[in-house]
Amino acid sequence: MVDVSTRLERQRAAADRLDERLGVFARRFDTPRAEGTEDGPLRDVTLGVKDVFATREAVPTAQSKVHDADWHRGRDAVAVRRLRAAGAVPLGLTTAAEHALGRPDPALPFAVPRNPWDTARYPGGSSSGSAAGLVHGLFDVGLGTDTGGSIRIPAALCGVTGIKPTHGLVPTAGCLPLAPSLDTVGTLARTVRDAARALGVAAGWDTPEPAWRTGLDGVRVGVPDRALEESGQLSPECREAFDTALERLRDQGAKVVSVELPELYPLFAAQLITLLAEGFDRHGAGLRARWDQYGRPLRRTLVLGGLIPASVYVHAQRVRSWGAAGLRARLDGLDALATPTWPAGAPRYDDPAGLAAVSWLPSLWSAVGFPAVALPMGFDTAGLPLSLQLAAAPGTDRALLAVADAYQQHTDWHLRAPAPLPATPPTPVVLPQGAASDTETQRLLGAALQRAGVPVPEAELAEFAGQWQLTEMLFGFLPELPEPAPEL
């Protein structure tokens, strides 16, 4: 067994050697040390902490010029405190999308995170560094947040395991909020077991590990075949890897059955509407006062939340409750529901369409707060990881993780390692411009933003008018629901 001081030296040396090319750390801590009891369940496990969590060593910046430099100064977020008390050693704050939303902006004074399998590609967000740092051994466990896929997407694109637990299972106290009704704290690691052990500590479980399985006899796994087919999103290689993953589940005794998901697009819309509206509520005053200090990807996304009527936001919350009830019913008798985590491998930074892609695959489970885990299921022909997502009913986190682990014990995708990184720094990222729009659309958008109290510079209107039209299109996905019966 290698003692912690030797492991720390190795990981710090790896960060010294690689981080200029990977952009994993927002800030490294000078004197990381082990704490907690001698028999702590995470004794000497090293930790990368997303730059939205308060730590004793540093105030989080959320990778933004717009942050409170004294927020929770000198204190740990609850999740960090629990992990540290169990023996985990925080090595630093890891890079993320600005305020946990959008894409990195190279114009901001923060490191741009890179994919550990190809540094010209995006590692996924927003918990980018917490996933990417695992692959080259810069730490053992990553701590992240997931509001619409922000743990599971980087886990998928970087080829590691990421857990979004049931909403509220891990306290968010001491974590900068984005959309509180969606924000969820979770963990990442190379394996289900390592991520689950850290999650159990952060959640305060009496026993930090689930009861692991040796096989999947008696387990029923649902697959939304029609939804996957009709979405047309999956790359052929992703579809093939997913079909192989289903065969691996069957080989271990699981029964795989087809399920319908009529709640899919209503919940997809409700999740995005909620994220935008709650994000604007959090940052609206900042956008009005400090527009130019926010990064371009974040401000052009968040400002759309100011155009969502209160009635639409309220209706979206009713849709979320309706959809959660429907999904609970569909999961009755199932131990998990399986899909890919993301429809393809990591996009290149110079691919505007790839960077702008959205998918219902991760956001569905964020909308309803159900647990979901992403874990490797193969690679495409470019050598990029592909990922399996397993989700389940709320509160069944331990049973879900046991199913995921049983699958992982019969594959070796999580053991694969990338080729050594090139010796030279990667090409600088140039942020793609948004699609242009017609003059009338820009005029209408500008007027709507003025009414919302956000005077956006005219030069930027053309860049995200298309996003505004997409937001309005989402309203049409929200179904009409019967009025709730009055309480007596």
N, C-alpha and C positions, 0 to 999 in steps of 0.2 A: 504494500500500500504506500503510495507516494504521499508524504506529509504535506500539509496545507501550504507551508512556506515555499516548498519546491514547486507545487502546482501554481501558486500565485506568481512565482518568478517566471515560470514558463508562459503563463497566460499574459503577463505584462510584457514579456519579450515578444510574444506574438502580436500584441497590440502595437508595440513600438515598430515592428517590422511591417505590419499589414494595414494599419488603420488609415494611413494616408490614401491608400488605394480603395479601401472599403467604406470609409465614412461611417463607422459603427458608433463611435462615441461622440456625444455632444460635449461631455466633460468627464475626464477620468479623475478618480479620487487618488490623492497622493499617498495616503497611508491606510489602505484597506486592511482590516484585521478581523480575526474570528472573535465572535462573542457568543453568548448563550451558554447553555450547560454542556458538559462534556459528552452527554449522550443525546444531544439534540438531534431530531430526525434529519436536519439539513446541515449537520456539523461539517463545516469547511466547504460547502457547496458555494461556488462563486455565482454572482448575480449581476446581470445587466438590467438597469432600471430605466424604463421609458421616461423621457424628459417632460413628463407631466406630473410626476410624483414628487412630493416633498421628501427630502432626505435631510438628515442632520448635517451632512456635508455640504449641501448645495440647494439653493432655491431653483425650482424648475423654470425654464424660460419658455417651454412649449415651442421651442425653435422659432421664436417670434420677437421682434423688437417691442411688441405691445404686450408687456407682462408686468406684474407687480414684483419688483426686486426684493421685497421683504415678505412675500407671501409664505407663511409657515416657516419662516427662517429658523434654523436650528432644530426643527422637529421632523420626525418621520411620519409619512402617511401610515395609516393603520396597517395596510398590507406589508409595507416595508418593515414596520416595527415587528410584526409577527414573524416574518421571514428571518429578520436579524436575530430575534430572540431564540429561534430554532437553530441558530448556528450559521445561517447563510452570510456570506461576505459580499456586500455590494462593492463592485469595482468602479462604477461610474454611471452617469446618465447616458442613455442611448438616443440616437437620432430618431426623428419622427417627422411626419408631416406637420406643418404649422398648426398649432392648436388642434392636432389630431384630425385634420380634415384636408382634403385636396392633395396636391402633389408638391414635392419640394420645389422651392424657388431659388435657383442659383444666384439670384441677385441679393438674397439675404446673406448676412454674415455667419452662416452656419454650414457645416459639412453636408454635402449631398450624399445620401446613402446609396450604395451600389449593391448589385446582386452578386453574391459570392461565387456563383457559377459562371457569370459573364458580367464584368464590370461596366459594360456598355448598356446593361439592362437595369430595369427598375426592380427593386427587391419587394415591392408591394408596401402598402401603408395601411394605417399610419404607424404601426409599431415596427418600423423598418429595421432599425438597428438592433432591437431586441431579438429579431429573427436572424438577421444576417450574421451577427457576431457568433452565433452558435456553430455555424458551419465550419469555420476555421479555428474553433477552439478558443475564442477570446474570453468566454465564460461558460458556465454550465447550464444556467437557467436564465430565461428572459422574463421580465415582468412587463405586461402590456395592458392596453385597454382595447375594448371592442365595442363600437357603437353601431357599425353596419358591416363588420367584417375585418376590423383593423388588427385583430390578432390572426385570424384564419387566412386572410389573403397573403400577408407576408410569410406565414408559415408555408402556405402552398407554393408560392413563387421561389422560396429559398430551400424547400425540401426538408422542413423540420415539422415537428408536431406542435400544434397550438390549440389551447382549450379556451373556449368561451363558455363559462359556466352559466347556470341559471341566473337571470338578472337579480342582483341583490345578494347573491351568495357571499361574495367578498365585499366588504365595506369599501366605498369610494371616498371616504373621509381622507383629506390630504391629497386628493388627486384633482387636478384642474378639470372642471366639467366642460363638456361640449353640449350634449343633449341629455340631461339627467335621467329622463325616463327610458333612455336606451343604453347609456354608458354602463359598461360591465368590465370589471377587473379580472384578468386571467393570466395564464402562464404559458411559456413556450420552452421546449427543450428538444433534444434530438429524439427522445423516446417518450411514449405515452407515460411510462412509469415515472420518469424523472419529472415530467411536467405535472403529473397527477400528485406526486408527493409534495411538490411545492404548493400546488393549489390547495391541497388538504390543510396545510399549515396556514396559508393566507385566509382560508375560509373558517379556520378555527375548529376543524373536525376533531373529535376525540381521538380517532385513529386516522392518521394522515393519508393512509393508502386504502383504496378499495379492496374488496376480496377478489383477487385475480382468478381468472378462469384458465382451465387447461384446454378447452375447446368450446364450441358453440352449439352443442347439442341442445335442442329445445328453443333456441333463439330464433325469433322471426324478424326479418329485416324487410322493410318496405322500400320500393323504388318507384318514383313518379315517372314511369316510362313515357306517358303521353306528354307530360310537361317538358321533359328533356328533349323529346323529339320535335315538338312544335316550336320550342324556343329557337332552334337552329343555331344555338350559340357554341355548342361543343365542337372543338377541332376534331378531325378524324382520329388523331393520335390520343386525344383525351378520351374519346368514346371507347377506343380499343382498350386503353389502360383501365377504364372504369369497368368494362365488361370482364376483364381479367380479374379485377379486384372482387367482383361479385362471385366469380368462380372460386376464388380463394375462400370466401365466406362459406360458400356451399360445401367446399372440401372439408371444412371444419365442423360441418353438421348444421349450419344455419339454413333455415327455409327462407328463400327470397320470394316475395310476393309483390305484385303490382298494386299501386295505390293511385287514386286521383287527388289532385290538389286544386279544387276550384277557388280556394282562398289565395292562390299564388299572387296574381297581379294586383288585386286590391291591397294585399299586405305589402307588396313591393312599393306601391305608391304611398301607402300610409307611413311606411318607415322613412322614405325620403322626405315627405312633407314634414314629418315630426322632427327629423334631424335639422332641416333647414330652418324651420320656425323656432325651435329651441336654441339652435346655434345663433340665430340673429338676435334672439332675446338676450343671449349672453354677451354678444359682441356689437350690438347695434350702436350703442353710445360710442364705442371705440371707433367703429367705421365712420361715424359722422365727424368725429373730432380728429382722427389720425389715419385717414384713408390711405395716404401714400406710405405709411409705415407698415401696413399689413402687406404680406406677399401677394402677388397678383393672383395665383391660383386660389388662395383662400378668400380674398375679398370678392372675386367675381362669382364665387359659389355662395358664400354666406349672405351676400346682399339680397339674393333672391328670396331669402326667408322673410324679408320685410314686405314682400309682395303677396304673401299668403294670408288671405282673410282669416280672421279669428274663427269664423264659422266653419271654414274648411279644416283648420287645425283641430277643432273640437270633433268634427265628423271623423277625421282620421283616427282619433283616439277610440271612437265607437267601433270603427272598422277593425282596429287592433284587437279589441275585446271580442268582437264577433269572430275574427279569424283565429284567435287563440282557442276559443271554444271549439271551432271546427277542426283545428289541428289536433286538439286533445282527443276528439272523437276518432279521428283517423289513425291516431297512434294507439288507440285502445287495442290491446292484443299484440302490439308490436314492441320489440325491444329497441329498435332504432329505425331511422329512415336514412337511406344512403343516396348521395349524389356526389358528383365531383365538387370540390371546394371552389374551383375557378375553371373556366372553360378552356384554358390553353396555358402554355408556358409564359414566362415573364416577357413583357414587351420591351423593345428597345426604347431608350430615352429619346431617340430621334423619330419615334413612330407616334405621331399625334393621335391617330385613331386608337392605337393600343393603349396609350396612357389615359385616354378619355373613356375607355370602355367601362360600362357598369353591368352588373349581373344580379339577378334575383337569388342566385345560389347561396351567398352568405347572408344577404339582407333579410330574407324570409324569417330566419330564426332570431335575428335582432329585433324584428318588429314585435314578436310575441314573447321575447325573453326566455326562450327555451335553450337548453344547453346544446352545444355542438362542438365537435372536435375535428380538426384537420390533421391528416397524417399522410405521409408519402405513399403513392401507389404506382410510381413508375417514372419514366423519363421520355421526352419526345426525341426526335431524331437530331435536334440541335443540342442534345445533352442537358435539357432544362427539366426541372422537376415537375411532376404532375401530382395532384393531391386528391385523396378521398375525404369526403365529409360525412360524418355520422352524427345525427341529431336525435333527440328523444324528448319525452315529456318533461316539464319542469319538475325539479326535485329529484330526478333519477340520475343525477350526475355520476355517482359512483358506479352504478350498473352500466351506464353508457361507456365509461372509461374502461371497464373490464372487458366489454365487447371489443372496443378499439384495440386494446392491448392484445387480446387473443388473435385478432387479425395480424397485428404487427409482429407477433412472435413467429409467424409463419411466412414472413417476407424479409427481405434484406435491403429494401429501398432506403430505409433510414440509416443504414450503415455505409452507404456510398459516400465517397469524398470527391470533391472537385479537383481538377488539376491545379497545380500551383499558380498563383496570380502572376500576371506579367510584371516584370521588374519596373516598368515605367508607369507613372500615374495615368489614369484613364483620361480620355478626351473630355474636356469640360462640357457640361450639359448646357444646351441652349433650349430655353423653354419654348415649345411650339405656340404659335399664335392661335387665338380662337378663330372660328369660321366667321367670315363677314356676313352681314345681313343687310336687308334693304333699308333705305332711308326712312320709310314710314314706320317700320318696326322699331328702328332706333329712336324715332321721335316719340312713339308711344311708350317705349320702355323708359326713356328719360323723364317723361311726364309722370309715370307711375312711381319712379324712384324719388322724384321731387316730393310727391305726396307722402311718401314713406319717410321723408326727412333725410334722405341720403343723396346729396347732389353729386352724382358720378361725373367725372370729366368726360366731355363729349367724345374724346379720342378713344375711350375705353368702351363706349356703348356697343360699337360694332362687334367687339370681341366676344361678348357673352349674351347678346340678344337671343341667340339660338338656345342657350340654356334656359332663358326665361320662357321661351315657347315650350321647351320640354317640361318645365315645371307646371305650366298651365295644362299640358296634356295629361300630367299625372292626376289632375283633379278628376278627369273623366274616368279614371280607373276605380274611383271610390264608388262602391255600389250604394244604391238607396237601401236603407235599413228601416224596419218598422220602428216607430217611436216606442221607447220603453214605457211599460205600464207604470202609472203613478204609484208611488208607495203609499200605503194606507197607515 
